[in-house]
Amino acid sequence: MNSKNLLEGFYLPFLLEAQNADGGWGYRRDGQSSVEPTSWALLALLGTPCAVQPAAGEKGLRWLRDSQLQDGSWPSFVGQPQGCWTTAPASLALYVGGDSPDLVACGLQWLVNTWPAEGNLLRRIGRRLLGGPRVIRQDESLRGWSWTPGTASWVEPTANVLIALRHIAKELHPRAAERRRQLAERMLYDRMCPGGGWNSGNPLVYGTAGLPRIGPTAFALLALQDRRDRQENRQSLNWLERTYPQIRGPGSLALAHLCLESHGRVVPALEPSLAALNSNNQLLGNVLVAAWAAISLRGRSGWLE
């Protein structure tokens, strides 16, 4: 099965069938509509030649518009009063859909003005007063974004915000965006595991090197594409390339393939491995996995270049 057949014969129909009546997507088929899977499903569907895609895309974009909070952020689920990192993929999806630049700008403004817990003066003073051995090794003056506002920075939400900032036109960026971007990039490099790659965000714990993981590494490298000549990037790409043949999960496989291909690395054809995993029911109704696979099978999307 070639990429077009797998894309148009399986992944796009799955995403279209998984769309809820309200226009959003849940993490799994028939699940409650949520911002993250809706954003990625739209990024997978927008620009495809599928005949019914425009209607599905418009419904999804409308759901995203209606889900934005008054402060410009998006929550994980409708009804939650506080926004979070999902504001990044939501803003990117609206931008790629050519929809509501004013809402996109408000989303970026909220992201740039939102800070995690580390770097807080009282927190730094408390750590110094308490003393004792450091459990983790990281520079807390370097801050990215957290899963939940007011908590610590983590690799994947930080990478998602940087991906959005990288691909959304500069005229929609708030004034402080470049400073935040530079600080967050430094935070990602600080959190890189010894030897290359990233995990959730702890590169060294009690003196023991953390083990990198596929998802965080792929997202971090996609976020740092403009720094691909740095040694850390090459080291992490090499780790991902070495690890690629051992990947057994379809989501990790799709993200790793997308990342390596975006960096010009030669990787085996994606279709046979995905088709084999599908035959073993490895998708299990997962909307995020289907969206990542569809994006990877389409090849380099304009918003990822």
Helices and strands as residue ranges (DSSP letters): H 3-6, I 7-11, H 12-18, H 35-45, H 53-67, H 87-96, H 101-113, H 121-130, H 155-167, G 170-172, H 177-190, E 204-205, E 208-209, H 214-223, G 225-227, H 231-243, G 244-246, H 250-262, H 271-279, H 287-297, G 302-304
